[in-house]
């Protein structure tokens, strides 16, 4: 089991996951988002290659349009 902190909230997962799987878990697929992992931005092109590890700190920002 791994524990991640996502936007300051602890999240537990039974098995290691990658960033794409986290996005699916958070129901954010198809949205304009930015993800920071341990202080570094994860490029969208690397979401499926970035495996998350126990203790990772993540910030997920959803872009909101408007005027």
C-alpha positions as CSV (number, residue, x, y, z in Angstrom):
1,X,0.0,0.0,0.0
2,X,1.3,3.5,-0.8
3,X,0.2,6.8,0.7
4,X,0.3,10.0,-1.2
5,X,-0.7,13.5,-0.3
6,X,-2.9,15.1,-2.9
7,X,-3.7,18.8,-2.4
8,X,-2.9,18.4,1.3
9,X,-5.2,15.4,1.8
10,X,-3.8,11.9,2.4
11,X,-4.8,9.3,-0.2
12,X,-4.0,5.5,0.1
13,X,-3.7,3.1,-2.9
14,X,-3.4,-0.7,-2.8
15,X,-0.7,-0.8,-5.5
16,X,1.7,1.7,-7.1
17,X,0.0,3.9,-9.7
18,X,1.1,6.4,-12.3
19,X,0.0,10.0,-12.8
20,X,-2.5,9.0,-15.5
21,X,-4.2,6.5,-13.1
22,X,-4.3,9.2,-10.4
23,X,-6.0,11.6,-12.8
24,X,-8.6,8.9,-13.6
25,X,-9.1,8.2,-9.9
26,X,-9.7,11.9,-9.2
27,X,-12.2,12.0,-12.2
28,X,-10.2,14.7,-13.9
29,X,-9.7,13.1,-17.3
30,X,-10.3,15.5,-20.2
31,X,-9.8,18.6,-18.0
32,X,-7.1,21.1,-18.2
33,X,-4.9,20.3,-15.3
34,X,-1.4,20.8,-14.0
35,X,0.3,18.4,-11.6
36,X,3.2,19.1,-9.4
37,X,5.0,16.2,-7.8
38,X,7.4,16.9,-4.9
39,X,7.8,20.5,-6.1
40,X,8.3,19.8,-9.8
41,X,5.8,20.1,-12.6
42,X,5.1,16.8,-14.4
43,X,4.7,17.3,-18.1
44,X,1.5,15.9,-19.5
45,X,3.5,13.9,-22.0
46,X,5.1,12.0,-19.0
47,X,1.9,11.2,-17.1
48,X,1.8,7.6,-18.0
49,X,5.6,7.1,-17.3
50,X,5.6,8.8,-13.9
51,X,5.1,6.1,-11.3
52,X,4.1,7.6,-7.9
53,X,5.9,6.5,-4.8
54,X,5.0,6.2,-1.1
55,X,5.2,9.7,0.5
56,X,4.9,11.7,-2.8
57,X,3.4,15.1,-2.3
58,X,1.2,16.2,-5.2
59,X,-0.6,19.4,-6.0
60,X,-3.3,19.2,-8.7
61,X,-4.5,22.4,-10.2
62,X,-7.6,22.5,-12.5
63,X,-7.7,25.5,-15.0
64,X,-11.0,27.4,-14.8
65,X,-12.1,29.6,-17.7
66,X,-14.1,32.7,-17.3
67,X,-14.0,36.4,-17.5
